[in-house]
Structure formats: structure tokens, C-alpha cells
């Protein structure tokens, strides 16, 4: 699991949002979101924007730090 994926997973879990529900809300499959959380998938830009909308500023910081790598 990557640092970014772990942070996003923790935020999602703290909010009480199931993986399936979050995936549906951001427009990707559950397997894709799980893969992103585990560092095995890249998310489309639109899904990244939706993650920031749902998770808030913490996710935005995590996504930016991942892009800098």
C-alpha cells in the first residue's frame, strides 16, 4: 500500500464510507478504487477531482504529494 493510498483509505474509513459507495460516487469501479488505495491503479483526473470533493483538503494534499513523486 502506498502512503497516499493508505491515507485516502483511512480518510474514507473514518468517514464511514464503504469502498463500493465511494467508487460509485466518483465514477469508477470498486476494483479501481481499491487498486488506487493499494498503489496498483491510477485514477482518471475526473475521479481524482471527485475524491478531493468527497474527502476534502486532506485528500488533496495526499494527491499532490503523490504527483510530486
mmCIF file of the N, C-alpha and C atoms, coordinates in Angstrom:
data_MODEL
# 
_entry.id   MODEL 
# 
loop_
_atom_site.group_PDB 
_atom_site.id 
_atom_site.type_symbol 
_atom_site.label_atom_id 
_atom_site.label_alt_id 
_atom_site.label_comp_id 
_atom_site.label_asym_id 
_atom_site.label_entity_id 
_atom_site.label_seq_id 
_atom_site.pdbx_PDB_ins_code 
_atom_site.Cartn_x 
_atom_site.Cartn_y 
_atom_site.Cartn_z 
_atom_site.occupancy 
_atom_site.B_iso_or_equiv 
_atom_site.pdbx_formal_charge 
_atom_site.auth_seq_id 
_atom_site.auth_comp_id 
_atom_site.auth_asym_id 
_atom_site.auth_atom_id 
_atom_site.pdbx_PDB_model_num 
ATOM 1   N N  . UNK A 1 1  ? 0.847   -1.174 0.000   1.00 0.00 ? 1  UNK A N  1 
ATOM 2   C CA . UNK A 1 1  ? 0.000   0.000  0.000   1.00 0.00 ? 1  UNK A CA 1 
ATOM 3   C C  . UNK A 1 1  ? 0.894   1.240  0.000   1.00 0.00 ? 1  UNK A C  1 
ATOM 4   N N  . UNK A 1 2  ? 0.566   2.210  -0.834  1.00 0.00 ? 2  UNK A N  1 
ATOM 5   C CA . UNK A 1 2  ? 1.338   3.439  -0.870  1.00 0.00 ? 2  UNK A CA 1 
ATOM 6   C C  . UNK A 1 2  ? 0.896   4.368  0.258   1.00 0.00 ? 2  UNK A C  1 
ATOM 7   N N  . UNK A 1 3  ? 1.732   5.330  0.562   1.00 0.00 ? 3  UNK A N  1 
ATOM 8   C CA . UNK A 1 3  ? 1.399   6.312  1.591   1.00 0.00 ? 3  UNK A CA 1 
ATOM 9   C C  . UNK A 1 3  ? 0.104   7.046  1.227   1.00 0.00 ? 3  UNK A C  1 
ATOM 10  N N  . UNK A 1 4  ? -0.015  7.433  -0.039  1.00 0.00 ? 4  UNK A N  1 
ATOM 11  C CA . UNK A 1 4  ? -1.214  8.144  -0.492  1.00 0.00 ? 4  UNK A CA 1 
ATOM 12  C C  . UNK A 1 4  ? -2.442  7.250  -0.400  1.00 0.00 ? 4  UNK A C  1 
ATOM 13  N N  . UNK A 1 5  ? -2.325  6.037  -0.886  1.00 0.00 ? 5  UNK A N  1 
ATOM 14  C CA . UNK A 1 5  ? -3.455  5.111  -0.833  1.00 0.00 ? 5  UNK A CA 1 
ATOM 15  C C  . UNK A 1 5  ? -3.883  4.825  0.588   1.00 0.00 ? 5  UNK A C  1 
ATOM 16  N N  . UNK A 1 6  ? -2.920  4.637  1.463   1.00 0.00 ? 6  UNK A N  1 
ATOM 17  C CA . UNK A 1 6  ? -3.225  4.380  2.865   1.00 0.00 ? 6  UNK A CA 1 
ATOM 18  C C  . UNK A 1 6  ? -3.936  5.574  3.490   1.00 0.00 ? 6  UNK A C  1 
ATOM 19  N N  . UNK A 1 7  ? -3.461  6.780  3.200   1.00 0.00 ? 7  UNK A N  1 
ATOM 20  C CA . UNK A 1 7  ? -4.092  7.987  3.743   1.00 0.00 ? 7  UNK A CA 1 
ATOM 21  C C  . UNK A 1 7  ? -5.531  8.117  3.238   1.00 0.00 ? 7  UNK A C  1 
ATOM 22  N N  . UNK A 1 8  ? -5.739  7.894  1.952   1.00 0.00 ? 8  UNK A N  1 
ATOM 23  C CA . UNK A 1 8  ? -7.087  8.007  1.408   1.00 0.00 ? 8  UNK A CA 1 
ATOM 24  C C  . UNK A 1 8  ? -8.016  6.937  1.964   1.00 0.00 ? 8  UNK A C  1 
ATOM 25  N N  . UNK A 1 9  ? -7.500  5.743  2.109   1.00 0.00 ? 9  UNK A N  1 
ATOM 26  C CA . UNK A 1 9  ? -8.311  4.670  2.692   1.00 0.00 ? 9  UNK A CA 1 
ATOM 27  C C  . UNK A 1 9  ? -8.700  5.014  4.118   1.00 0.00 ? 9  UNK A C  1 
ATOM 28  N N  . UNK A 1 10 ? -7.754  5.545  4.886   1.00 0.00 ? 10 UNK A N  1 
ATOM 29  C CA . UNK A 1 10 ? -8.032  5.895  6.277   1.00 0.00 ? 10 UNK A CA 1 
ATOM 30  C C  . UNK A 1 10 ? -9.081  7.002  6.354   1.00 0.00 ? 10 UNK A C  1 
ATOM 31  N N  . UNK A 1 11 ? -8.974  8.001  5.493   1.00 0.00 ? 11 UNK A N  1 
ATOM 32  C CA . UNK A 1 11 ? -9.962  9.083  5.476   1.00 0.00 ? 11 UNK A CA 1 
ATOM 33  C C  . UNK A 1 11 ? -11.346 8.510  5.142   1.00 0.00 ? 11 UNK A C  1 
ATOM 34  N N  . UNK A 1 12 ? -11.400 7.676  4.111   1.00 0.00 ? 12 UNK A N  1 
ATOM 35  C CA . UNK A 1 12 ? -12.684 7.071  3.714   1.00 0.00 ? 12 UNK A CA 1 
ATOM 36  C C  . UNK A 1 12 ? -13.285 6.283  4.863   1.00 0.00 ? 12 UNK A C  1 
ATOM 37  N N  . UNK A 1 13 ? -12.475 5.489  5.523   1.00 0.00 ? 13 UNK A N  1 
ATOM 38  C CA . UNK A 1 13 ? -12.964 4.674  6.626   1.00 0.00 ? 13 UNK A CA 1 
ATOM 39  C C  . UNK A 1 13 ? -13.399 5.539  7.807   1.00 0.00 ? 13 UNK A C  1 
ATOM 40  N N  . UNK A 1 14 ? -12.640 6.587  8.093   1.00 0.00 ? 14 UNK A N  1 
ATOM 41  C CA . UNK A 1 14 ? -13.016 7.492  9.193   1.00 0.00 ? 14 UNK A CA 1 
ATOM 42  C C  . UNK A 1 14 ? -14.362 8.160  8.930   1.00 0.00 ? 14 UNK A C  1 
ATOM 43  N N  . UNK A 1 15 ? -14.664 8.399  7.663   1.00 0.00 ? 15 UNK A N  1 
ATOM 44  C CA . UNK A 1 15 ? -15.941 8.995  7.294   1.00 0.00 ? 15 UNK A CA 1 
ATOM 45  C C  . UNK A 1 15 ? -17.069 7.963  7.255   1.00 0.00 ? 15 UNK A C  1 
ATOM 46  N N  . UNK A 1 16 ? -16.710 6.695  7.378   1.00 0.00 ? 16 UNK A N  1 
ATOM 47  C CA . UNK A 1 16 ? -17.708 5.635  7.378   1.00 0.00 ? 16 UNK A CA 1 
ATOM 48  C C  . UNK A 1 16 ? -18.279 5.337  5.998   1.00 0.00 ? 16 UNK A C  1 
ATOM 49  N N  . UNK A 1 17 ? -17.480 5.588  4.964   1.00 0.00 ? 17 UNK A N  1 
ATOM 50  C CA . UNK A 1 17 ? -17.933 5.368  3.591   1.00 0.00 ? 17 UNK A CA 1 
ATOM 51  C C  . UNK A 1 17 ? -17.364 4.036  3.095   1.00 0.00 ? 17 UNK A C  1 
ATOM 52  N N  . UNK A 1 18 ? -18.242 3.177  2.611   1.00 0.00 ? 18 UNK A N  1 
ATOM 53  C CA . UNK A 1 18 ? -17.796 1.899  2.071   1.00 0.00 ? 18 UNK A CA 1 
ATOM 54  C C  . UNK A 1 18 ? -17.089 2.107  0.734   1.00 0.00 ? 18 UNK A C  1 
ATOM 55  N N  . UNK A 1 19 ? -16.140 1.245  0.446   1.00 0.00 ? 19 UNK A N  1 
ATOM 56  C CA . UNK A 1 19 ? -15.388 1.323  -0.793  1.00 0.00 ? 19 UNK A CA 1 
ATOM 57  C C  . UNK A 1 19 ? -16.321 1.342  -2.001  1.00 0.00 ? 19 UNK A C  1 
ATOM 58  N N  . UNK A 1 20 ? -17.282 0.453  -2.020  1.00 0.00 ? 20 UNK A N  1 
ATOM 59  C CA . UNK A 1 20 ? -18.220 0.362  -3.135  1.00 0.00 ? 20 UNK A CA 1 
ATOM 60  C C  . UNK A 1 20 ? -18.972 1.682  -3.329  1.00 0.00 ? 20 UNK A C  1 
ATOM 61  N N  . UNK A 1 21 ? -19.432 2.266  -2.221  1.00 0.00 ? 21 UNK A N  1 
ATOM 62  C CA . UNK A 1 21 ? -20.188 3.514  -2.303  1.00 0.00 ? 21 UNK A CA 1 
ATOM 63  C C  . UNK A 1 21 ? -19.324 4.664  -2.801  1.00 0.00 ? 21 UNK A C  1 
ATOM 64  N N  . UNK A 1 22 ? -18.095 4.744  -2.304  1.00 0.00 ? 22 UNK A N  1 
ATOM 65  C CA . UNK A 1 22 ? -17.192 5.809  -2.744  1.00 0.00 ? 22 UNK A CA 1 
ATOM 66  C C  . UNK A 1 22 ? -16.864 5.637  -4.223  1.00 0.00 ? 22 UNK A C  1 
ATOM 67  N N  . UNK A 1 23 ? -16.594 4.428  -4.635  1.00 0.00 ? 23 UNK A N  1 
ATOM 68  C CA . UNK A 1 23 ? -16.265 4.174  -6.034  1.00 0.00 ? 23 UNK A CA 1 
ATOM 69  C C  . UNK A 1 23 ? -17.408 4.615  -6.937  1.00 0.00 ? 23 UNK A C  1 
ATOM 70  N N  . UNK A 1 24 ? -18.608 4.262  -6.564  1.00 0.00 ? 24 UNK A N  1 
ATOM 71  C CA . UNK A 1 24 ? -19.782 4.646  -7.351  1.00 0.00 ? 24 UNK A CA 1 
ATOM 72  C C  . UNK A 1 24 ? -19.912 6.167  -7.400  1.00 0.00 ? 24 UNK A C  1 
ATOM 73  N N  . UNK A 1 25 ? -19.685 6.817  -6.288  1.00 0.00 ? 25 UNK A N  1 
ATOM 74  C CA . UNK A 1 25 ? -19.818 8.273  -6.222  1.00 0.00 ? 25 UNK A CA 1 
ATOM 75  C C  . UNK A 1 25 ? -18.793 9.007  -7.091  1.00 0.00 ? 25 UNK A C  1 
ATOM 76  N N  . UNK A 1 26 ? -17.585 8.453  -7.205  1.00 0.00 ? 26 UNK A N  1 
ATOM 77  C CA . UNK A 1 26 ? -16.558 9.133  -8.011  1.00 0.00 ? 26 UNK A CA 1 
ATOM 78  C C  . UNK A 1 26 ? -16.504 8.610  -9.445  1.00 0.00 ? 26 UNK A C  1 
ATOM 79  N N  . UNK A 1 27 ? -17.345 7.641  -9.751  1.00 0.00 ? 27 UNK A N  1 
ATOM 80  C CA . UNK A 1 27 ? -17.467 7.193  -11.131 1.00 0.00 ? 27 UNK A CA 1 
ATOM 81  C C  . UNK A 1 27 ? -16.467 6.150  -11.589 1.00 0.00 ? 27 UNK A C  1 
ATOM 82  N N  . UNK A 1 28 ? -15.986 5.329  -10.664 1.00 0.00 ? 28 UNK A N  1 
ATOM 83  C CA . UNK A 1 28 ? -15.091 4.225  -11.022 1.00 0.00 ? 28 UNK A CA 1 
ATOM 84  C C  . UNK A 1 28 ? -15.615 2.949  -10.382 1.00 0.00 ? 28 UNK A C  1 
ATOM 85  N N  . UNK A 1 29 ? -15.056 1.823  -10.786 1.00 0.00 ? 29 UNK A N  1 
ATOM 86  C CA . UNK A 1 29 ? -15.422 0.559  -10.171 1.00 0.00 ? 29 UNK A CA 1 
ATOM 87  C C  . UNK A 1 29 ? -14.733 0.384  -8.817  1.00 0.00 ? 29 UNK A C  1 
ATOM 88  N N  . UNK A 1 30 ? -15.301 -0.460 -7.997  1.00 0.00 ? 30 UNK A N  1 
ATOM 89  C CA . UNK A 1 30 ? -14.726 -0.731 -6.677  1.00 0.00 ? 30 UNK A CA 1 
ATOM 90  C C  . UNK A 1 30 ? -13.307 -1.289 -6.803  1.00 0.00 ? 30 UNK A C  1 
ATOM 91  N N  . UNK A 1 31 ? -13.072 -2.115 -7.813  1.00 0.00 ? 31 UNK A N  1 
ATOM 92  C CA . UNK A 1 31 ? -11.737 -2.687 -8.007  1.00 0.00 ? 31 UNK A CA 1 
ATOM 93  C C  . UNK A 1 31 ? -10.714 -1.600 -8.333  1.00 0.00 ? 31 UNK A C  1 
ATOM 94  N N  . UNK A 1 32 ? -11.130 -0.594 -9.100  1.00 0.00 ? 32 UNK A N  1 
ATOM 95  C CA . UNK A 1 32 ? -10.216 0.506  -9.439  1.00 0.00 ? 32 UNK A CA 1 
ATOM 96  C C  . UNK A 1 32 ? -9.869  1.322  -8.204  1.00 0.00 ? 32 UNK A C  1 
ATOM 97  N N  . UNK A 1 33 ? -10.880 1.666  -7.399  1.00 0.00 ? 33 UNK A N  1 
ATOM 98  C CA . UNK A 1 33 ? -10.616 2.436  -6.188  1.00 0.00 ? 33 UNK A CA 1 
ATOM 99  C C  . UNK A 1 33 ? -9.749  1.635  -5.221  1.00 0.00 ? 33 UNK A C  1 
ATOM 100 N N  . UNK A 1 34 ? -10.037 0.364  -5.086  1.00 0.00 ? 34 UNK A N  1 
ATOM 101 C CA . UNK A 1 34 ? -9.217  -0.492 -4.225  1.00 0.00 ? 34 UNK A CA 1 
ATOM 102 C C  . UNK A 1 34 ? -7.780  -0.540 -4.737  1.00 0.00 ? 34 UNK A C  1 
ATOM 103 N N  . UNK A 1 35 ? -7.628  -0.677 -6.039  1.00 0.00 ? 35 UNK A N  1 
ATOM 104 C CA . UNK A 1 35 ? -6.295  -0.687 -6.634  1.00 0.00 ? 35 UNK A CA 1 
ATOM 105 C C  . UNK A 1 35 ? -5.545  0.604  -6.373  1.00 0.00 ? 35 UNK A C  1 
ATOM 106 N N  . UNK A 1 36 ? -6.255  1.734  -6.426  1.00 0.00 ? 36 UNK A N  1 
ATOM 107 C CA . UNK A 1 36 ? -5.628  3.018  -6.127  1.00 0.00 ? 36 UNK A CA 1 
ATOM 108 C C  . UNK A 1 36 ? -5.205  3.083  -4.665  1.00 0.00 ? 36 UNK A C  1 
ATOM 109 N N  . UNK A 1 37 ? -6.081  2.655  -3.786  1.00 0.00 ? 37 UNK A N  1 
ATOM 110 C CA . UNK A 1 37 ? -5.747  2.655  -2.362  1.00 0.00 ? 37 UNK A CA 1 
ATOM 111 C C  . UNK A 1 37 ? -4.541  1.766  -2.082  1.00 0.00 ? 37 UNK A C  1 
ATOM 112 N N  . UNK A 1 38 ? -4.365  0.728  -2.891  1.00 0.00 ? 38 UNK A N  1 
ATOM 113 C CA . UNK A 1 38 ? -3.242  -0.192 -2.695  1.00 0.00 ? 38 UNK A CA 1 
ATOM 114 C C  . UNK A 1 38 ? -2.042  0.122  -3.591  1.00 0.00 ? 38 UNK A C  1 
ATOM 115 N N  . UNK A 1 39 ? -2.115  1.237  -4.314  1.00 0.00 ? 39 UNK A N  1 
ATOM 116 C CA . UNK A 1 39 ? -0.988  1.669  -5.130  1.00 0.00 ? 39 UNK A CA 1 
ATOM 117 C C  . UNK A 1 39 ? -0.800  0.899  -6.421  1.00 0.00 ? 39 UNK A C  1 
ATOM 118 N N  . UNK A 1 40 ? -1.851  0.211  -6.880  1.00 0.00 ? 40 UNK A N  1 
ATOM 119 C CA . UNK A 1 40 ? -1.733  -0.603 -8.086  1.00 0.00 ? 40 UNK A CA 1 
ATOM 120 C C  . UNK A 1 40 ? -2.447  -0.007 -9.289  1.00 0.00 ? 40 UNK A C  1 
ATOM 121 N N  . UNK A 1 41 ? -3.243  1.026  -9.086  1.00 0.00 ? 41 UNK A N  1 
ATOM 122 C CA . UNK A 1 41 ? -4.029  1.641  -10.162 1.00 0.00 ? 41 UNK A CA 1 
ATOM 123 C C  . UNK A 1 41 ? -3.833  3.146  -10.135 1.00 0.00 ? 41 UNK A C  1 
ATOM 124 N N  . UNK A 1 42 ? -3.960  3.746  -11.299 1.00 0.00 ? 42 UNK A N  1 
ATOM 125 C CA . UNK A 1 42 ? -4.024  5.199  -11.410 1.00 0.00 ? 42 UNK A CA 1 
ATOM 126 C C  . UNK A 1 42 ? -5.485  5.568  -11.621 1.00 0.00 ? 42 UNK A C  1 
ATOM 127 N N  . UNK A 1 43 ? -5.898  6.671  -11.022 1.00 0.00 ? 43 UNK A N  1 
ATOM 128 C CA . UNK A 1 43 ? -7.260  7.130  -11.210 1.00 0.00 ? 43 UNK A CA 1 
ATOM 129 C C  . UNK A 1 43 ? -7.323  8.196  -12.289 1.00 0.00 ? 43 UNK A C  1 
ATOM 130 N N  . UNK A 1 44 ? -8.389  8.189  -13.070 1.00 0.00 ? 44 UNK A N  1 
ATOM 131 C CA . UNK A 1 44 ? -8.583  9.257  -14.050 1.00 0.00 ? 44 UNK A CA 1 
ATOM 132 C C  . UNK A 1 44 ? -8.704  10.606 -13.337 1.00 0.00 ? 44 UNK A C  1 
ATOM 133 N N  . UNK A 1 45 ? -8.375  11.670 -14.035 1.00 0.00 ? 45 UNK A N  1 
ATOM 134 C CA . UNK A 1 45 ? -8.410  13.012 -13.443 1.00 0.00 ? 45 UNK A CA 1 
ATOM 135 C C  . UNK A 1 45 ? -9.774  13.342 -12.844 1.00 0.00 ? 45 UNK A C  1 
ATOM 136 N N  . UNK A 1 46 ? -10.838 12.995 -13.532 1.00 0.00 ? 46 UNK A N  1 
ATOM 137 C CA . UNK A 1 46 ? -12.181 13.287 -13.010 1.00 0.00 ? 46 UNK A CA 1 
ATOM 138 C C  . UNK A 1 46 ? -12.416 12.582 -11.679 1.00 0.00 ? 46 UNK A C  1 
ATOM 139 N N  . UNK A 1 47 ? -11.977 11.349 -11.553 1.00 0.00 ? 47 UNK A N  1 
ATOM 140 C CA . UNK A 1 47 ? -12.133 10.616 -10.299 1.00 0.00 ? 47 UNK A CA 1 
ATOM 141 C C  . UNK A 1 47 ? -11.304 11.270 -9.197  1.00 0.00 ? 47 UNK A C  1 
ATOM 142 N N  . UNK A 1 48 ? -10.118 11.764 -9.535  1.00 0.00 ? 48 UNK A N  1 
ATOM 143 C CA . UNK A 1 48 ? -9.284  12.471 -8.548  1.00 0.00 ? 48 UNK A CA 1 
ATOM 144 C C  . UNK A 1 48 ? -9.995  13.718 -8.041  1.00 0.00 ? 48 UNK A C  1 
ATOM 145 N N  . UNK A 1 49 ? -10.610 14.464 -8.968  1.00 0.00 ? 49 UNK A N  1 
ATOM 146 C CA . UNK A 1 49 ? -11.338 15.670 -8.547  1.00 0.00 ? 49 UNK A CA 1 
ATOM 147 C C  . UNK A 1 49 ? -12.495 15.310 -7.630  1.00 0.00 ? 49 UNK A C  1 
ATOM 148 N N  . UNK A 1 50 ? -13.189 14.221 -7.955  1.00 0.00 ? 50 UNK A N  1 
ATOM 149 C CA . UNK A 1 50 ? -14.302 13.791 -7.105  1.00 0.00 ? 50 UNK A CA 1 
ATOM 150 C C  . UNK A 1 50 ? -13.802 13.333 -5.733  1.00 0.00 ? 50 UNK A C  1 
ATOM 151 N N  . UNK A 1 51 ? -12.646 12.697 -5.687  1.00 0.00 ? 51 UNK A N  1 
ATOM 152 C CA . UNK A 1 51 ? -12.075 12.303 -4.396  1.00 0.00 ? 51 UNK A CA 1 
ATOM 153 C C  . UNK A 1 51 ? -11.818 13.517 -3.524  1.00 0.00 ? 51 UNK A C  1 
ATOM 154 N N  . UNK A 1 52 ? -11.272 14.559 -4.116  1.00 0.00 ? 52 UNK A N  1 
ATOM 155 C CA . UNK A 1 52 ? -10.992 15.783 -3.356  1.00 0.00 ? 52 UNK A CA 1 
ATOM 156 C C  . UNK A 1 52 ? -12.301 16.389 -2.856  1.00 0.00 ? 52 UNK A C  1 
ATOM 157 N N  . UNK A 1 53 ? -13.332 16.384 -3.689  1.00 0.00 ? 53 UNK A N  1 
ATOM 158 C CA . UNK A 1 53 ? -14.627 16.909 -3.267  1.00 0.00 ? 53 UNK A CA 1 
ATOM 159 C C  . UNK A 1 53 ? -15.179 16.133 -2.076  1.00 0.00 ? 53 UNK A C  1 
ATOM 160 N N  . UNK A 1 54 ? -15.043 14.816 -2.119  1.00 0.00 ? 54 UNK A N  1 
ATOM 161 C CA . UNK A 1 54 ? -15.619 13.972 -1.074  1.00 0.00 ? 54 UNK A CA 1 
ATOM 162 C C  . UNK A 1 54 ? -14.750 13.935 0.174   1.00 0.00 ? 54 UNK A C  1 
ATOM 163 N N  . UNK A 1 55 ? -13.430 13.743 -0.015  1.00 0.00 ? 55 UNK A N  1 
ATOM 164 C CA . UNK A 1 55 ? -12.538 13.600 1.127   1.00 0.00 ? 55 UNK A CA 1 
ATOM 165 C C  . UNK A 1 55 ? -12.088 14.933 1.704   1.00 0.00 ? 55 UNK A C  1 
ATOM 166 N N  . UNK A 1 56 ? -12.081 15.985 0.916   1.00 0.00 ? 56 UNK A N  1 
ATOM 167 C CA . UNK A 1 56 ? -11.675 17.292 1.412   1.00 0.00 ? 56 UNK A CA 1 
ATOM 168 C C  . UNK A 1 56 ? -10.190 17.551 1.259   1.00 0.00 ? 56 UNK A C  1 
ATOM 169 N N  . UNK A 1 57 ? -9.712  18.510 1.993   1.00 0.00 ? 57 UNK A N  1 
ATOM 170 C CA . UNK A 1 57 ? -8.350  19.034 1.838   1.00 0.00 ? 57 UNK A CA 1 
ATOM 171 C C  . UNK A 1 57 ? -7.279  17.982 2.114   1.00 0.00 ? 57 UNK A C  1 
ATOM 172 N N  . UNK A 1 58 ? -7.515  17.075 3.043   1.00 0.00 ? 58 UNK A N  1 
ATOM 173 C CA . UNK A 1 58 ? -6.503  16.055 3.347   1.00 0.00 ? 58 UNK A CA 1 
ATOM 174 C C  . UNK A 1 58 ? -6.208  15.200 2.123   1.00 0.00 ? 58 UNK A C  1 
ATOM 175 N N  . UNK A 1 59 ? -7.248  14.861 1.396   1.00 0.00 ? 59 UNK A N  1 
ATOM 176 C CA . UNK A 1 59 ? -7.051  14.059 0.186   1.00 0.00 ? 59 UNK A CA 1 
ATOM 177 C C  . UNK A 1 59 ? -6.329  14.864 -0.872  1.00 0.00 ? 59 UNK A C  1 
ATOM 178 N N  . UNK A 1 60 ? -6.655  16.144 -0.973  1.00 0.00 ? 60 UNK A N  1 
ATOM 179 C CA . UNK A 1 60 ? -5.993  16.990 -1.957  1.00 0.00 ? 60 UNK A CA 1 
ATOM 180 C C  . UNK A 1 60 ? -4.495  17.040 -1.696  1.00 0.00 ? 60 UNK A C  1 
ATOM 181 N N  . UNK A 1 61 ? -4.110  17.178 -0.460  1.00 0.00 ? 61 UNK A N  1 
ATOM 182 C CA . UNK A 1 61 ? -2.685  17.174 -0.115  1.00 0.00 ? 61 UNK A CA 1 
ATOM 183 C C  . UNK A 1 61 ? -2.045  15.835 -0.458  1.00 0.00 ? 61 UNK A C  1 
ATOM 184 N N  . UNK A 1 62 ? -2.729  14.757 -0.152  1.00 0.00 ? 62 UNK A N  1 
ATOM 185 C CA . UNK A 1 62 ? -2.191  13.421 -0.435  1.00 0.00 ? 62 UNK A CA 1 
ATOM 186 C C  . UNK A 1 62 ? -2.017  13.232 -1.941  1.00 0.00 ? 62 UNK A C  1 
ATOM 187 N N  . UNK A 1 63 ? -2.989  13.680 -2.727  1.00 0.00 ? 63 UNK A N  1 
ATOM 188 C CA . UNK A 1 63 ? -2.892  13.529 -4.176  1.00 0.00 ? 63 UNK A CA 1 
ATOM 189 C C  . UNK A 1 63 ? -1.759  14.373 -4.731  1.00 0.00 ? 63 UNK A C  1 
ATOM 190 N N  . UNK A 1 64 ? -1.577  15.565 -4.205  1.00 0.00 ? 64 UNK A N  1 
ATOM 191 C CA . UNK A 1 64 ? -0.482  16.414 -4.677  1.00 0.00 ? 64 UNK A CA 1 
ATOM 192 C C  . UNK A 1 64 ? 0.871   15.791 -4.349  1.00 0.00 ? 64 UNK A C  1 
ATOM 193 N N  . UNK A 1 65 ? 1.009   15.222 -3.148  1.00 0.00 ? 65 UNK A N  1 
ATOM 194 C CA . UNK A 1 65 ? 2.289   14.632 -2.783  1.00 0.00 ? 65 UNK A CA 1 
ATOM 195 C C  . UNK A 1 65 ? 2.600   13.427 -3.661  1.00 0.00 ? 65 UNK A C  1 
ATOM 196 N N  . UNK A 1 66 ? 1.579   12.696 -4.078  1.00 0.00 ? 66 UNK A N  1 
ATOM 197 C CA . UNK A 1 66 ? 1.773   11.542 -4.961  1.00 0.00 ? 66 UNK A CA 1 
ATOM 198 C C  . UNK A 1 66 ? 2.214   12.010 -6.344  1.00 0.00 ? 66 UNK A C  1 
ATOM 199 N N  . UNK A 1 67 ? 1.636   13.119 -6.832  1.00 0.00 ? 67 UNK A N  1 
ATOM 200 C CA . UNK A 1 67 ? 2.004   13.633 -8.148  1.00 0.00 ? 67 UNK A CA 1 
ATOM 201 C C  . UNK A 1 67 ? 3.442   14.140 -8.167  1.00 0.00 ? 67 UNK A C  1 
ATOM 202 N N  . UNK A 1 68 ? 3.944   14.602 -7.023  1.00 0.00 ? 68 UNK A N  1 
ATOM 203 C CA . UNK A 1 68 ? 5.307   15.150 -6.947  1.00 0.00 ? 68 UNK A CA 1 
ATOM 204 C C  . UNK A 1 68 ? 6.360   14.053 -7.026  1.00 0.00 ? 68 UNK A C  1 
ATOM 205 N N  . UNK A 1 69 ? 5.976   12.799 -6.794  1.00 0.00 ? 69 UNK A N  1 
ATOM 206 C CA . UNK A 1 69 ? 6.940   11.691 -6.779  1.00 0.00 ? 69 UNK A CA 1 
ATOM 207 C C  . UNK A 1 69 ? 7.339   11.299 -8.168  1.00 0.00 ? 69 UNK A C  1 
# 
